[in-house]
């Protein structure tokens, strides 16, 4: 995927999730994620964003993950912080920069 297209899709996905989450009951079930609440989803996505940032910074899969205390942050704040860190990391890199395994 072309670099700017990736960043545009990431932003659109984040904005949509943020908009939905802002007006949702934190305990509401997520229909596409059986057994998960909105809180679970926000926590997961925020952790994934931060995980990808650490993969890029360290050049490998950080272990252990998630770090202690990450689950103590309010889920919307974690999501926002993770997105900000991820987009800043992308902005500091070019498409030609070394790629790391991000799965």
C-alpha positions as CSV (number, residue, x, y, z in Angstrom):
1,X,0.0,0.0,0.0
2,X,1.2,3.5,-0.8
3,X,2.5,5.4,2.3
4,X,0.0,8.2,2.2
5,X,-2.9,5.8,1.5
6,X,-1.9,3.8,4.6
7,X,-1.8,6.9,6.8
8,X,-5.2,8.1,5.4
9,X,-6.8,4.8,6.1
10,X,-5.3,4.7,9.6
11,X,-6.7,8.2,10.3
12,X,-10.1,7.3,9.0
13,X,-10.3,4.2,11.1
14,X,-9.1,6.0,14.2
15,X,-11.6,8.9,13.7
16,X,-14.5,6.5,13.2
17,X,-13.6,4.5,16.3
18,X,-13.1,7.6,18.4
19,X,-16.4,9.1,17.2
20,X,-18.3,5.9,18.0
21,X,-16.5,5.4,21.4
22,X,-17.1,9.0,22.5
23,X,-20.9,8.4,22.6
24,X,-21.0,4.8,23.6
25,X,-21.5,3.1,26.9
26,X,-18.1,1.7,27.9
27,X,-19.8,-1.5,28.8
28,X,-21.6,-1.9,25.5
29,X,-21.0,-5.1,23.7
30,X,-19.1,-4.9,20.4
31,X,-21.2,-6.9,17.9
32,X,-18.2,-7.8,15.7
33,X,-16.1,-8.9,18.7
34,X,-18.2,-11.4,20.6
35,X,-17.6,-11.1,24.4
36,X,-15.8,-7.8,24.1
37,X,-17.1,-4.5,25.5
38,X,-16.3,-1.0,24.1
39,X,-13.7,-0.7,26.9
40,X,-12.0,-3.9,25.8
41,X,-11.9,-2.8,22.1
42,X,-10.4,0.6,23.0
43,X,-7.8,-1.0,25.3
44,X,-6.9,-3.5,22.6
45,X,-6.5,-0.9,19.8
46,X,-4.6,1.5,22.0
47,X,-2.2,-1.3,23.0
48,X,-1.8,-2.4,19.3
49,X,-0.9,1.1,18.3
50,X,1.7,1.4,21.0
51,X,3.0,-2.1,20.2
52,X,3.7,-1.1,16.6
53,X,5.5,2.1,17.8
54,X,7.8,0.0,20.0
55,X,8.4,-2.5,17.1
56,X,9.6,0.4,15.0
57,X,11.7,2.0,17.7
58,X,13.3,-1.2,18.8
59,X,13.5,-3.0,15.5
60,X,11.9,-6.1,16.9
61,X,8.9,-7.4,18.8
62,X,9.0,-6.0,22.3
63,X,8.8,-8.6,25.1
64,X,7.0,-8.7,27.4
65,X,3.9,-7.0,26.0
66,X,1.9,-5.2,27.1
67,X,4.1,-3.5,29.7
68,X,2.9,-3.3,33.3
69,X,0.4,-0.6,34.0
70,X,-0.8,-0.1,30.5
71,X,-4.2,-1.5,31.5
72,X,-4.5,1.2,34.2
73,X,-4.8,4.1,31.7
74,X,-8.4,5.2,30.8
75,X,-9.2,3.5,27.4
76,X,-10.0,6.6,25.4
77,X,-6.8,8.3,26.7
78,X,-4.8,5.2,25.8
79,X,-6.3,5.1,22.3
80,X,-5.5,8.8,21.7
81,X,-2.0,8.5,23.1
82,X,-1.4,5.4,21.0
83,X,-2.6,7.0,17.8
84,X,-0.6,10.2,18.4
85,X,2.6,8.1,19.0
86,X,2.0,5.9,15.9
87,X,1.4,8.9,13.6
88,X,4.4,10.7,15.0
89,X,6.5,7.6,14.4
90,X,5.3,7.4,10.8
91,X,5.9,11.1,10.3
92,X,9.5,10.6,11.4
93,X,10.1,7.8,8.9
94,X,9.9,7.5,5.2
95,X,8.6,4.6,3.1
96,X,12.2,3.6,2.3
97,X,13.1,3.1,6.0
98,X,13.8,-0.4,7.2
99,X,10.7,-2.4,7.7
100,X,10.2,-4.6,10.8
101,X,7.9,-7.5,11.4
102,X,4.8,-5.9,12.9
103,X,2.6,-8.9,13.4
